[in-house]
Amino acid sequence: MKISKGILLILFLSIFCLKYSIGQNYLTILDSAIVNPIKKAEQCLERGDSACYKYFRLAIDEANRQGDSVSAMTYKEIVFSIFNFGTPEDCRKLIKTALTEVDSLRFPGITSIYYRRMGMTYMRTEVFDSVFPYLDKSLELARMAHDTLQIGITYLTTADAYHLQGKTKRGLEILTEAKPFAEKGSEFTKIGLIFIAGSIYLTNKDYEQARLKYEEAMDATRSGSKNIYFMAMINWAVAMNELNKPRMVADSLPQAIKHFKGTFQEHPAKAQLSHALYLLGDHRKSLDLALEELNYKPQLDYQFITLNRKLAARNYLALNNPVNALENASLALENELERKDLDEELIEAYILKAEALKLNNRTEEAYNILNKSIELNDSLFAISKQKEILNLQEYYETEMRESKIDLQQKDISLLQARSKVDKLQKIQYAFGMMAFAMISLFLYFISRQRIRKKEQERKKQQEVFDQKLNFKKKELASQTLHLLQKNSFIQELNDNLENLKNIPKEFDKDYKRIQLMLKREAASDNYWEAFKTYFKEVHNDFDKKIQSVYPGISEKELRLASFLKMNLSTKEIADLMNVLPDSVLKSKYRLKQKLNLDKEQDLYEYLLSL
């Protein structure tokens, strides 16, 4: 059973959204007259208010009064805030303003971040034609600034963009270029390199390579960040289940579920554990886990709901409960149809419903559903092959253009060499005909030798290029021929369907054979103790004061109160506590109630007074 590509993307972005914000946090060095309005704007955007940008304007005006360098740093922090809390359109508007206000030659490193963020806003809206020009400019400025960290991050972003666009081969090529820079960067860039590669291998269904990449990520973070370690484990579980190696998944994932208890990442971990238990034949436990997720409140994302519906249906089929199997299979198919995407998940939902209908003795409906899945599978195959051919053509055309450009550059160099010779000849003519004759003959000989050598090199390169081009043309023809050979597969399926229709007694035998053909074809809380020590030095007896007001305060609530007293934003607290911003807002509300504060009383002001 396949895990949704969309869910894989959510798993990846949920842990690596921070990698794009790596770099100097200028909020720690900017004046409070700038920092406070930015934080107010972020809190305003989190509440969904409409008049938040006036605070950003106050910060920019104050920064402009303090000088160009302060202005450049302020724009960077505001761009980051709007990227995380605002809309892509608003973020683009601000970046365009920043690019007119900030001198890229004086501040190439910061300007590089502006261009990368602009490209990422287009990634969010999947306008890939606009993504790559901005990422290329970002890389150019990062190189100008000799900023190895920003070069690595921009390479990773570019690889991710190609992956999201479906150009996985190009994404892997970019990762190869990114490796030396990412390895010189922070932990996030190093692990980001591995994660993106693993994600690309999963998309390409190269599950063995994906497994190796995620095991590498787990080894690198075993004694470091537990969040990244267990996120790597969840992605590793996807590959292991697809490789039909569920025993290690079933033994390992409970640790990840325990670590992520109460957070978003708990749900993909449970989904993969349920899948592993299904593969092991423990259908009752797998079913209980899937039903627990379906009854989760608040309701999960529709992709997780669909995945758990499929798991429930398959387990009900295995437990010989046809009614519940059909109910869950039908709901799963309805969810897939609402996406309006033709992919393997949709075809799988059709086949699952056909199996459930068959178990309910609704043979004719099962036949119709199965026939529909065959038609969709054929369409999906044709579309995927068409995309492969287009990708090959684009790759070959790119190589051809690059080769032509290289040849043109060599011709230009040759012409420049000739021009230099001519100038030298004119200078020598002024010193005498004899000197001119001797020097011109000498230079002419050198020039002829260079031209002959360059010509020979160009011919050799042209021969190599022609050989590569011929090979790639053959490869392209082979791909096209493979697409045409689908006709024989379609005819064979049609023949089997006609037999199935004319001889109902042969249904079970032919049904399994068709299904087999389809499957073959579709083939650390250590930081808290340190924090408390430092916090006590700054805020004397804060814990005792708040415990005197609320004796039953828990360690988690004390941690939240400490972060609030430091005037950290909801987003910053969420990152520190490894929860979603919504969870922080709910916890703040509950803490305010337990402290017996009125609605009008501000929690931050109250904690500040303690």
RODO-2510 file (C-alpha; in nm, 4 decimals, decimal comma):
residues 610
     n   res          X          Y          Z
     1     m     0,0000     0,0000     0,0000
     2     k     0,1350     0,3415    -0,1006
     3     i     0,1738     0,6409     0,1288
     4     s     0,0480     0,9663    -0,0195
     5     k     0,3093     1,1869    -0,1870
     6     g     0,1441     1,4849    -0,0195
     7     i     0,1974     1,3306     0,3237
     8     l     0,5633     1,2704     0,2432
     9     l     0,5952     1,6381     0,1568
    10     i     0,4314     1,7389     0,4866
    11     l     0,6675     1,5106     0,6802
    12     f     0,9674     1,6639     0,5100
    13     l     0,8668     2,0298     0,5423
    14     s     0,7557     1,9931     0,9043
    15     i     1,1141     1,9252     1,0125
    16     f     1,3098     2,1255     0,7568
    17     c     1,1155     2,4498     0,7392
    18     l     1,3858     2,5798     0,9775
    19     k     1,6689     2,5032     0,7385
    20     y     1,5646     2,7950     0,5205
    21     s     1,5954     3,0385     0,8081
    22     i     1,9490     2,9424     0,9015
    23     g     2,1830     3,2366     0,9356
    24     q     2,2341     3,5383     1,1562
    25     n     1,9297     3,6219     1,3695
    26     y     1,9528     4,0009     1,3614
    27     l     1,6738     4,0406     1,6195
    28     t     1,9356     3,9756     1,8859
    29     i     2,1413     4,2796     1,7829
    30     l     1,8788     4,5236     1,6522
    31     d     1,7463     4,8063     1,8682
    32     s     1,4306     4,7362     2,0721
    33     a     1,2600     5,0213     1,8848
    34     i     1,2842     4,7964     1,5779
    35     v     1,2432     4,4519     1,7369
    36     n     0,9276     4,5287     1,9366
    37     p     0,7176     4,6452     1,6369
    38     i     0,8279     4,3353     1,4397
    39     k     0,7162     4,1062     1,7224
    40     k     0,3874     4,2947     1,7549
    41     a     0,3283     4,2505     1,3823
    42     e     0,3955     3,8758     1,4077
    43     q     0,1509     3,8396     1,6972
    44     c    -0,1023     4,0451     1,5015
    45     l    -0,0657     3,8207     1,1938
    46     e    -0,1034     3,5107     1,4104
    47     r    -0,4381     3,6463     1,5354
    48     g    -0,5486     3,7055     1,1749
    49     d    -0,5892     4,0823     1,2157
    50     s    -0,5901     4,3011     0,9049
    51     a    -0,3934     4,6070     1,0238
    52     c    -0,0621     4,4369     1,1105
    53     y     0,1672     4,5903     0,8526
    54     k     0,1666     4,9299     1,0229
    55     y     0,4015     4,7792     1,2851
    56     f     0,6434     4,6661     1,0141
    57     r     0,6339     5,0185     0,8714
    58     l     0,7304     5,1593     1,2136
    59     a     1,0281     4,9199     1,2300
    60     i     1,1427     5,0135     0,8762
    61     d     1,1161     5,3894     0,9459
    62     e     1,3228     5,3521     1,2620
    63     a     1,5809     5,1372     1,0778
    64     n     1,6150     5,3957     0,7992
    65     r     1,6995     5,6555     1,0607
    66     q     1,9770     5,4356     1,1987
    67     g     2,1573     5,3721     0,8674
    68     d     2,1818     5,1422     0,5656
    69     s     2,3217     4,8361     0,7427
    70     v     2,0462     4,8436     1,0057
    71     s     1,7887     4,8879     0,7285
    72     a     1,9215     4,5837     0,5408
    73     m     1,9082     4,3660     0,8546
    74     t     1,5573     4,4896     0,9411
    75     y     1,4207     4,4088     0,5967
    76     k     1,5663     4,0580     0,6265
    77     e     1,3856     3,9936     0,9572
    78     i     1,0559     4,1369     0,8278
    79     v     1,0785     3,9251     0,5111
    80     f     1,1230     3,6200     0,7357
    81     s     0,8215     3,7198     0,9480
    82     i     0,5875     3,7732     0,6516
    83     f     0,7101     3,4527     0,4858
    84     n     0,6101     3,2543     0,7966
    85     f     0,2958     3,4409     0,9032
    86     g     0,1729     3,6348     0,5967
    87     t     0,0817     3,5580     0,2360
    88     p     0,3207     3,4881    -0,0553
    89     e     0,1890     3,7990    -0,2346
    90     d     0,2619     4,0291     0,0612
    91     c     0,6063     3,8737     0,1005
    92     r     0,6878     3,9424    -0,2675
    93     k     0,5799     4,3062    -0,2362
    94     l     0,8094     4,3614     0,0616
    95     i     1,1040     4,1871    -0,1066
    96     k     1,0650     4,4100    -0,4145
    97     t     1,0723     4,7160    -0,1856
    98     a     1,3781     4,5808    -0,0036
    99     l     1,5623     4,5217    -0,3313
   100     t     1,5130     4,8881    -0,4270
   101     e     1,6237     5,0130    -0,0829
   102     v     1,9226     4,7843    -0,0126
   103     d     2,2470     4,8064    -0,2112
   104     s     2,3218     4,4510    -0,3259
   105     l     2,6901     4,5314    -0,3860
   106     r     2,7336     4,6477    -0,0254
   107     f     2,5193     4,3730     0,1278
   108     p     2,5318     4,0730    -0,1130
   109     g     2,4776     3,8164     0,1648
   110     i     2,1519     3,9695     0,2889
   111     t     2,0313     4,0422    -0,0665
   112     s     2,0940     3,6749    -0,1486
   113     i     1,8414     3,5849     0,1218
   114     y     1,5862     3,8256    -0,0311
   115     y     1,6121     3,6545    -0,3712
   116     r     1,5946     3,3055    -0,2198
   117     r     1,2814     3,3963    -0,0240
   118     m     1,1250     3,5361    -0,3426
   119     g     1,1869     3,2044    -0,5166
   120     m     1,0397     3,0147    -0,2222
   121     t     0,7159     3,2167    -0,2362
   122     y     0,6734     3,0940    -0,5937
   123     m     0,7524     2,7383    -0,4784
   124     r     0,4580     2,7650    -0,2393
   125     t     0,2252     2,8569    -0,5263
   126     e     0,3968     2,6082    -0,7659
   127     v     0,4877     2,8742    -1,0243
   128     f     0,8178     2,7068    -1,1095
   129     d     0,8986     2,9250    -1,4124
   130     s     0,9496     3,2107    -1,1652
   131     v     1,1329     3,0053    -0,9009
   132     f     1,4648     2,9318    -1,0672
   133     p     1,5646     3,2821    -1,1900
   134     y     1,5427     3,4093    -0,8311
   135     l     1,7320     3,1103    -0,6897
   136     d     2,0048     3,1564    -0,9532
   137     k     2,0408     3,5235    -0,8533
   138     s     2,0483     3,4237    -0,4851
   139     l     2,3320     3,1799    -0,5558
   140     e     2,5249     3,4439    -0,7512
   141     l     2,5051     3,6937    -0,4617
   142     a     2,5918     3,4292    -0,2007
   143     r     2,9060     3,3481    -0,4010
   144     m     2,9858     3,7182    -0,4236
   145     a     2,9607     3,7389    -0,0426
   146     h     3,1744     3,4207    -0,0042
   147     d     2,8980     3,2954     0,2267
   148     t     2,9387     2,9168     0,2261
   149     l     2,6331     2,8636     0,4450
   150     q     2,3993     3,0622     0,2166
   151     i     2,5441     2,8892    -0,0914
   152     g     2,4631     2,5503     0,0633
   153     i     2,1092     2,6545     0,1636
   154     t     2,0360     2,7951    -0,1833
   155     y     2,1571     2,4738    -0,3465
   156     l     1,9308     2,2701    -0,1139
   157     t     1,6345     2,4952    -0,1942
   158     t     1,7000     2,4577    -0,5682
   159     a     1,7196     2,0772    -0,5396
   160     d     1,3930     2,0774    -0,3434
   161     a     1,2275     2,2914    -0,6139
   162     y     1,3305     2,0511    -0,8910
   163     h     1,2032     1,7606    -0,6798
   164     l     0,8636     1,9277    -0,6270
   165     q     0,8473     1,9988    -1,0012
   166     g     0,8946     1,6266    -1,0720
   167     k     1,2471     1,6652    -1,2162
   168     t     1,4083     1,4277    -0,9691
   169     k     1,7190     1,3576    -1,1795
   170     r     1,8035     1,7278    -1,1915
   171     g     1,7334     1,7521    -0,8175
   172     l     1,9920     1,4817    -0,7461
   173     e     2,2456     1,6594    -0,9704
   174     i     2,1971     1,9818    -0,7716
   175     l     2,2422     1,7894    -0,4448
   176     t     2,5796     1,6683    -0,5751
   177     e     2,6817     2,0313    -0,6318
   178     a     2,5445     2,1269    -0,2881
   179     k     2,7333     1,8595    -0,0935
   180     p     3,0680     2,0371    -0,0334
   181     f     2,8878     2,3558     0,0790
   182     a     2,6212     2,1854     0,2910
   183     e     2,8822     1,9794     0,4744
   184     k     3,0648     2,3004     0,5733
   185     g     2,7403     2,4474     0,7106
   186     s     2,5300     2,3727     1,0161
   187     e     2,3653     2,0499     1,1285
   188     f     2,0478     2,1466     0,9404
   189     t     2,2246     2,1819     0,6046
   190     k     2,4068     1,8516     0,6491
   191     i     2,0919     1,6606     0,7415
   192     g     1,8903     1,8589     0,4861
   193     l     2,1169     1,7202     0,2139
   194     i     2,0379     1,3651     0,3249
   195     f     1,6647     1,4264     0,3743
   196     i     1,6076     1,5787     0,0300
   197     a     1,7970     1,2921    -0,1332
   198     g     1,5850     1,0420     0,0611
   199     s     1,2665     1,2227    -0,0397
   200     i     1,3696     1,2137    -0,4077
   201     y     1,4468     0,8417    -0,3864
   202     l     1,1054     0,7788    -0,2278
   203     t     0,9343     0,9697    -0,5095
   204     n     1,1292     0,7614    -0,7631
   205     k     1,0271     0,4419    -0,5756
   206     d     1,3924     0,3610    -0,5166
   207     y     1,3103     0,2434    -0,1661
   208     e     1,6460     0,0749    -0,0981
   209     q     1,8382     0,3996    -0,1608
   210     a     1,5786     0,5928     0,0431
   211     r     1,6266     0,3483     0,3311
   212     l     2,0040     0,3964     0,3219
   213     k     1,9704     0,7769     0,3212
   214     y     1,7360     0,7852     0,6213
   215     e     1,9542     0,5393     0,8125
   216     e     2,2442     0,7774     0,7436
   217     a     2,0339     1,0654     0,8840
   218     m     1,9477     0,8586     1,1925
   219     d     2,3141     0,7720     1,2541
   220     a     2,4119     1,1397     1,2203
   221     t     2,1512     1,2584     1,4746
   222     r     2,1439     0,9650     1,7187
   223     s     2,3309     1,1657     1,9823
   224     g     2,2027     1,5054     1,8643
   225     s     1,8577     1,6408     1,7821
   226     k     1,5937     1,3859     1,8840
   227     n     1,3312     1,5602     1,6710
   228     i     1,5336     1,5079     1,3524
   229     y     1,6328     1,1553     1,4589
   230     f     1,2738     1,0384     1,5026
   231     m     1,1541     1,2236     1,1907
   232     a     1,4188     1,0343     0,9961
   233     m     1,2883     0,7154     1,1561
   234     i     0,9326     0,7839     1,0324
   235     n     1,0538     0,8408     0,6747
   236     w     1,2753     0,5317     0,7069
   237     a     0,9634     0,3357     0,8072
   238     v     0,7931     0,4385     0,4801
   239     a     1,0786     0,2860     0,2789
   240     m     1,0983    -0,0258     0,4976
   241     n     0,7237    -0,0952     0,4638
   242     e     0,7478    -0,0566     0,0854
   243     l     1,0396    -0,3039     0,0915
   244     n     0,8115    -0,5410     0,2890
   245     k     1,0387    -0,5362     0,5959
   246     p     0,7825    -0,4432     0,8627
   247     r     0,9303    -0,6204     1,1678
   248     m     1,1957    -0,3540     1,2385
   249     v     0,9342    -0,0823     1,1795
   250     a     0,6976    -0,2363     1,4346
   251     d     0,9818    -0,2621     1,6886
   252     s     1,1154     0,0933     1,6371
   253     l     0,8207     0,3267     1,5726
   254     p     0,6682     0,3143     1,9244
   255     q     0,9722     0,5205     2,0357
   256     a     0,8895     0,7889     1,7759
   257     i     0,5209     0,7889     1,8758
   258     k     0,6173     0,8362     2,2408
   259     h     0,8591     1,1190     2,1546
   260     f     0,6055     1,3048     1,9368
   261     k     0,3094     1,2452     2,1689
   262     g     0,0611     1,5329     2,1341
   263     t     0,2282     1,6805     1,8232
   264     f     0,1522     1,6621     1,4514
   265     q     0,4340     1,4126     1,3870
   266     e     0,2621     1,1532     1,6077
   267     h     0,0062     1,0799     1,3328
   268     p     0,2369     0,9816     1,0431
   269     a     0,4266     0,7620     1,2896
   270     k     0,1035     0,5842     1,3877
   271     a     0,0032     0,5445     1,0214
   272     q     0,3315     0,3701     0,9390
   273     l     0,3067     0,1504     1,2492
   274     s    -0,0464     0,0465     1,1472
   275     h     0,0828    -0,0335     0,7972
   276     a     0,3664    -0,2453     0,9417
   277     l     0,1264    -0,4390     1,1673
   278     y    -0,0966    -0,5052     0,8654
   279     l     0,1987    -0,6446     0,6700
   280     l     0,2885    -0,8645     0,9703
   281     g    -0,0646    -1,0067     0,9745
   282     d    -0,1598    -0,8518     1,3114
   283     h    -0,4829    -0,7182     1,1619
   284     r    -0,6654    -0,6512     1,4910
   285     k    -0,3911    -0,4220     1,6275
   286     s    -0,3471    -0,2535     1,2910
   287     l    -0,7237    -0,1936     1,2685
   288     d    -0,7452    -0,0562     1,6240
   289     l    -0,4661     0,1917     1,5497
   290     a    -0,6302     0,3065     1,2236
   291     l    -0,9723     0,3506     1,3930
   292     e    -0,8094     0,5416     1,6801
   293     e    -0,6677     0,7874     1,4277
   294     l    -1,0019     0,8183     1,2457
   295     n    -1,1718     0,9074     1,5757
   296     y    -0,9017     1,1631     1,6654
   297     k    -1,0276     1,5106     1,7600
   298     p    -0,9638     1,7633     1,6142
   299     q    -0,9985     1,5849     1,2814
   300     l    -0,6800     1,5061     1,0908
   301     d    -0,5839     1,6276     0,7448
   302     y    -0,7842     1,4531     0,4691
   303     q    -0,4704     1,2743     0,3428
   304     f    -0,4194     1,1031     0,6785
   305     i    -0,7916     1,0260     0,6959
   306     t    -0,7764     0,8594     0,3530
   307     l    -0,4663     0,6598     0,4476
   308     n    -0,6292     0,5310     0,7657
   309     r    -0,9531     0,4531     0,5788
   310     k    -0,7568     0,2311     0,3405
   311     l    -0,5799     0,0613     0,6301
   312     a    -0,9136     0,0008     0,8046
   313     a    -1,0700    -0,1397     0,4860
   314     r    -0,7786    -0,3786     0,4221
   315     n    -0,7848    -0,5040     0,7813
   316     y    -1,1618    -0,5546     0,7693
   317     l    -1,1131    -0,7552     0,4487
   318     a    -0,8502    -0,9698     0,6194
   319     l    -1,0827    -1,0176     0,9222
   320     n    -1,3687    -1,1185     0,6871
   321     n    -1,5889    -0,8205     0,7780
   322     p    -1,7223    -0,7249     0,4322
   323     v    -1,9727    -0,4569     0,5423
   324     n    -1,7225    -0,2412     0,7318
   325     a    -1,4595    -0,3075     0,4661
   326     l    -1,6919    -0,1709     0,1960
   327     e    -1,7862     0,1323     0,4062
   328     n    -1,4241     0,2362     0,4631
   329     a    -1,3164     0,1561     0,1065
   330     s    -1,6029     0,3690    -0,0304
   331     l    -1,5114     0,6637     0,1937
   332     a    -1,1451     0,6321     0,0943
   333     l    -1,2412     0,6407    -0,2759
   334     e    -1,4631     0,9467    -0,2199
   335     n    -1,1691     1,1295    -0,0572
   336     e    -0,9357     1,0377    -0,3426
   337     l    -1,1891     1,1553    -0,6036
   338     e    -1,2221     1,4911    -0,4257
   339     r    -0,8491     1,5551    -0,4888
   340     k    -0,9132     1,5385    -0,8667
   341     d    -0,5650     1,3899    -0,9221
   342     l    -0,4921     1,0822    -1,1328
   343     d    -0,2278     0,8832    -0,9450
   344     e    -0,1559     0,5431    -0,7905
   345     e    -0,3467     0,6308    -0,4711
   346     l    -0,6687     0,6792    -0,6698
   347     i    -0,6251     0,3507    -0,8604
   348     e    -0,5489     0,1688    -0,5348
   349     a    -0,8758     0,3042    -0,3867
   350     y    -1,0723     0,1709    -0,6880
   351     i    -0,9147    -0,1759    -0,6556
   352     l    -0,9767    -0,1785    -0,2794
   353     k    -1,3455    -0,1009    -0,3302
   354     a    -1,3687    -0,3712    -0,5989
   355     e    -1,2296    -0,6252    -0,3491
   356     a    -1,4821    -0,5139    -0,0858
   357     l    -1,7715    -0,5347    -0,3344
   358     k    -1,6643    -0,8845    -0,4339
   359     l    -1,6594    -0,9950    -0,0685
   360     n    -2,0136    -0,8548    -0,0376
   361     n    -2,1224    -1,0695    -0,3396
   362     r    -2,1858    -0,7593    -0,5539
   363     t    -2,0035    -0,9064    -0,8506
   364     e    -2,1320    -0,6795    -1,1261
   365     e    -2,0423    -0,3612    -0,9359
   366     a    -1,6990    -0,5081    -0,8567
   367     y    -1,6496    -0,5758    -1,2277
   368     n    -1,7394    -0,2159    -1,3208
   369     i    -1,5101    -0,0677    -1,0563
   370     l    -1,2248    -0,2949    -1,1607
   371     n    -1,2762    -0,2012    -1,5252
   372     k    -1,2587     0,1669    -1,4281
   373     s    -0,9305     0,1098    -1,2427
   374     i    -0,7835    -0,0552    -1,5525
   375     e    -0,8770     0,2438    -1,7689
   376     l    -0,7252     0,4855    -1,5163
   377     n    -0,4115     0,2763    -1,4830
   378     d    -0,3642     0,2856    -1,8594
   379     s    -0,4096     0,6639    -1,8633
   380     l    -0,1660     0,7055    -1,5730
   381     f     0,0963     0,4954    -1,7496
   382     a     0,0627     0,6976    -2,0698
   383     i     0,0918     1,0269    -1,8789
   384     s     0,3953     0,9133    -1,6793
   385     k     0,5755     0,7904    -1,9915
   386     q     0,4946     1,1138    -2,1686
   387     k     0,6494     1,3065    -1,8791
   388     e     0,9592     1,0858    -1,8889
   389     i     1,0022     1,1520    -2,2619
   390     l     0,9558     1,5278    -2,2137
   391     n     1,2098     1,5272    -1,9303
   392     l     1,4574     1,3406    -2,1507
   393     q     1,4021     1,5835    -2,4360
   394     e     1,4508     1,8814    -2,2049
   395     y     1,7667     1,7268    -2,0611
   396     y     1,9109     1,6576    -2,4074
   397     e     1,8217     2,0074    -2,5344
   398     t     1,9887     2,1624    -2,2294
   399     e     2,3071     1,9643    -2,2914
   400     m     2,3010     2,0624    -2,6580
   401     r     2,2631     2,4315    -2,5717
   402     e     2,5460     2,4108    -2,3195
   403     s     2,7728     2,2415    -2,5758
   404     k     2,6939     2,5060    -2,8380
   405     i     2,7630     2,7844    -2,5877
   406     d     3,0950     2,6210    -2,4996
   407     l     3,1930     2,6036    -2,8690
   408     q     3,0903     2,9655    -2,9221
   409     q     3,3018     3,0735    -2,6252
   410     k     3,6017     2,8931    -2,7732
   411     d     3,5428     3,0707    -3,1084
   412     i     3,5269     3,4054    -2,9301
   413     s     3,8530     3,3291    -2,7495
   414     l     4,0113     3,2405    -3,0830
   415     l     3,8930     3,5662    -3,2416
   416     q     4,0256     3,7615    -2,9451
   417     a     4,3624     3,5927    -2,9864
   418     r     4,3674     3,6916    -3,3538
   419     s     4,2788     4,0493    -3,2643
   420     k     4,5709     4,0674    -3,0225
   421     v     4,8025     3,9412    -3,2938
   422     d     4,6839     4,2124    -3,5347
   423     k     4,7428     4,4868    -3,2793
   424     l     5,0875     4,3607    -3,2056
   425     q     5,1694     4,3556    -3,5766
   426     k     5,0707     4,7223    -3,6147
   427     i     5,2887     4,8259    -3,3223
   428     q     5,5847     4,6375    -3,4604
   429     y     5,5403     4,7972    -3,8038
   430     a     5,6289     5,1358    -3,6536
   431     f     5,9722     5,0030    -3,5448
   432     g     6,0703     4,8869    -3,8870
   433     m     5,9768     4,6586    -4,1706
   434     m     6,2381     4,4011    -4,0835
   435     a     6,1317     4,3707    -3,7226
   436     f     5,7709     4,3592    -3,8359
   437     a     5,8412     4,0816    -4,0856
   438     m     6,0247     3,8671    -3,8337
   439     i     5,7705     3,9170    -3,5560
   440     s     5,4701     3,8762    -3,7869
   441     l     5,6077     3,5483    -3,9201
   442     f     5,6673     3,4263    -3,5678
   443     l     5,3229     3,5293    -3,4502
   444     y     5,1623     3,3876    -3,7623
   445     f     5,3247     3,0524    -3,6919
   446     i     5,2059     3,0560    -3,3292
   447     s     4,8593     3,1636    -3,4365
   448     r     4,8363     2,8845    -3,6933
   449     q     4,9470     2,6309    -3,4364
   450     r     4,6853     2,7548    -3,1891
   451     i     4,4138     2,7590    -3,4529
   452     r     4,5051     2,4067    -3,5662
   453     k     4,5084     2,2831    -3,2078
   454     k     4,1794     2,4533    -3,1241
   455     e     4,0245     2,3148    -3,4408
   456     q     4,1375     1,9627    -3,3526
   457     e     3,9991     1,9999    -3,0000
   458     r     3,6705     2,1288    -3,1348
   459     k     3,6429     1,8382    -3,3790
   460     k     3,7091     1,5885    -3,0993
   461     q     3,4509     1,7564    -2,8767
   462     q     3,2026     1,7607    -3,1642
   463     e     3,2592     1,3861    -3,2188
   464     v     3,2051     1,3129    -2,8493
   465     f     2,8978     1,5335    -2,8506
   466     d     2,7593     1,3598    -3,1602
   467     q     2,8148     1,0191    -2,9976
   468     k     2,6326     1,1313    -2,6813
   469     l     2,3519     1,2799    -2,8866
   470     n     2,3105     0,9608    -3,0902
   471     f     2,3038     0,7521    -2,7739
   472     k     2,0433     0,9788    -2,6169
   473     k     1,8342     0,9693    -2,9348
   474     k     1,8397     0,5889    -2,9153
   475     e     1,7428     0,6068    -2,5480
   476     l     1,4562     0,8410    -2,6355
   477     a     1,3425     0,6083    -2,9126
   478     s     1,3535     0,3163    -2,6683
   479     q     1,1306     0,5053    -2,4251
   480     t     0,8849     0,5846    -2,7049
   481     l     0,8822     0,2200    -2,8177
   482     h     0,8116     0,1116    -2,4612
   483     l     0,5090     0,3425    -2,4587
   484     l     0,3812     0,1934    -2,7827
   485     q     0,4184    -0,1603    -2,6424
   486     k     0,1436    -0,0763    -2,3926
   487     n    -0,1068    -0,1559    -2,6701
   488     s    -0,0339    -0,5276    -2,6350
   489     f    -0,0848    -0,5027    -2,2590
   490     i    -0,4175    -0,3219    -2,3077
   491     q    -0,5323    -0,5812    -2,5605
   492     e    -0,4439    -0,8625    -2,3232
   493     l    -0,6434    -0,6959    -2,0445
   494     n    -0,9420    -0,6433    -2,2778
   495     d    -0,9328    -1,0129    -2,3768
   496     n    -0,9288    -1,1160    -2,0132
   497     l    -1,2167    -0,8808    -1,9346
   498     e    -1,4238    -1,0259    -2,2228
   499     n    -1,3589    -1,3777    -2,0900
   500     l    -1,4493    -1,2602    -1,7413
   501     k    -1,7713    -1,1092    -1,8729
   502     n    -1,8706    -1,4166    -2,0786
   503     i    -1,7698    -1,6809    -1,8232
   504     p    -1,8753    -1,5645    -1,4726
   505     k    -1,7550    -1,8923    -1,3231
   506     e    -1,3995    -1,7944    -1,4075
   507     f    -1,4326    -1,4638    -1,2117
   508     d    -1,2032    -1,5510    -0,9178
   509     k    -0,9298    -1,6907    -1,1351
   510     d    -0,9335    -1,4083    -1,3910
   511     y    -0,9890    -1,1400    -1,1257
   512     k    -0,6694    -1,2401    -0,9427
   513     r    -0,4767    -1,2650    -1,2680
   514     i    -0,5862    -0,9157    -1,3755
   515     q    -0,5011    -0,7795    -1,0340
   516     l    -0,1557    -0,9408    -1,0546
   517     m    -0,1031    -0,7862    -1,4001
   518     l    -0,1987    -0,4442    -1,2666
   519     k     0,0355    -0,4687    -0,9704
   520     r     0,3175    -0,5858    -1,1918
   521     e     0,2598    -0,2965    -1,4318
   522     a     0,2147    -0,0197    -1,1822
   523     a     0,5403    -0,1604    -1,0530
   524     s     1,6067     1,5975     2,4720
   525     d     1,5256     1,8069     2,7097
   526     n     1,8881     1,8731     2,8230
   527     y     1,8550     2,2333     2,7132
   528     w     1,5801     2,2955     2,9729
   529     e     1,8084     2,2362     3,2721
   530     a     2,0650     2,4763     3,1286
   531     f     1,7907     2,7259     3,0506
   532     k     1,6533     2,7078     3,4071
   533     t     1,9974     2,7766     3,5532
   534     y     2,0440     3,0818     3,3327
   535     f     1,6864     3,1976     3,3830
   536     k     1,7168     3,1851     3,7620
   537     e     2,0253     3,4036     3,7467
   538     v     1,8321     3,6682     3,5532
   539     h     1,4864     3,6400     3,7130
   540     n     1,5389     3,5689     4,0834
   541     d     1,2888     3,3276     4,2428
   542     f     1,0453     3,3510     3,9497
   543     d     0,9520     2,9841     3,9886
   544     k     0,8845     3,0266     4,3615
   545     k     0,6726     3,3383     4,3006
   546     i     0,4529     3,1733     4,0399
   547     q     0,4240     2,8542     4,2502
   548     s     0,2988     3,0665     4,5384
   549     v     0,0156     3,1886     4,3120
   550     y    -0,0441     2,8518     4,1437
   551     p     0,0987     2,5704     4,3642
   552     g    -0,0043     2,2965     4,1198
   553     i     0,1864     2,4365     3,8218
   554     s     0,3431     2,1625     3,6092
   555     e     0,6960     2,1587     3,4681
   556     k     0,5555     2,2186     3,1180
   557     e     0,3472     2,5170     3,2382
   558     l     0,6484     2,6605     3,4236
   559     r     0,8505     2,6301     3,1038
   560     l     0,5776     2,8149     2,9085
   561     a     0,5588     3,0902     3,1706
   562     s     0,9362     3,1356     3,1565
   563     f     0,9341     3,1719     2,7791
   564     l     0,6453     3,4210     2,7993
   565     k     0,8296     3,6274     3,0578
   566     m     1,1159     3,6520     2,8088
   567     n     0,8646     3,8015     2,5598
   568     l     0,9211     3,5241     2,3047
   569     s     0,6699     3,5027     2,0200
   570     t     0,4281     3,2144     1,9838
   571     k     0,6310     3,0838     1,6875
   572     e     0,9552     3,0910     1,8874
   573     i     0,7917     2,9124     2,1828
   574     a     0,6453     2,6510     1,9504
   575     d     0,9908     2,5817     1,8063
   576     l     1,1460     2,5504     2,1543
   577     m     0,8715     2,3227     2,2889
   578     n     0,8455     2,1205     1,9676
   579     v     0,4724     2,1843     1,9278
   580     l     0,2508     2,3673     1,6840
   581     p     0,1770     2,7401     1,7357
   582     d    -0,1921     2,6532     1,7936
   583     s    -0,0925     2,4308     2,0871
   584     v     0,1014     2,7218     2,2415
   585     l    -0,2009     2,9527     2,2133
   586     k    -0,4209     2,6928     2,3856
   587     s    -0,1647     2,6425     2,6613
   588     k    -0,1426     3,0205     2,7178
   589     y    -0,5207     3,0374     2,7542
   590     r    -0,5252     2,7496     3,0064
   591     l    -0,2386     2,9026     3,2066
   592     k    -0,4218     3,2344     3,2251
   593     q    -0,7299     3,0553     3,3617
   594     k    -0,5281     2,8655     3,6227
   595     l    -0,3675     3,1914     3,7384
   596     n    -0,7208     3,3310     3,7884
   597     l    -0,6579     3,6275     3,5597
   598     d    -0,9433     3,8355     3,4196
   599     k    -1,0019     3,8488     3,0451
   600     e    -0,8793     4,2092     3,0415
   601     q    -0,5502     4,1217     3,2175
   602     d    -0,2520     4,0623     2,9859
   603     l    -0,0674     3,7399     3,0709
   604     y     0,2714     3,8786     2,9654
   605     e     0,2317     4,1935     3,1775
   606     y     0,1287     3,9820     3,4762
   607     l     0,4281     3,7473     3,4455
   608     l     0,6578     4,0472     3,3983
   609     s     0,5401     4,1837     3,7346
   610     l     0,6406     3,8674     3,9219
***
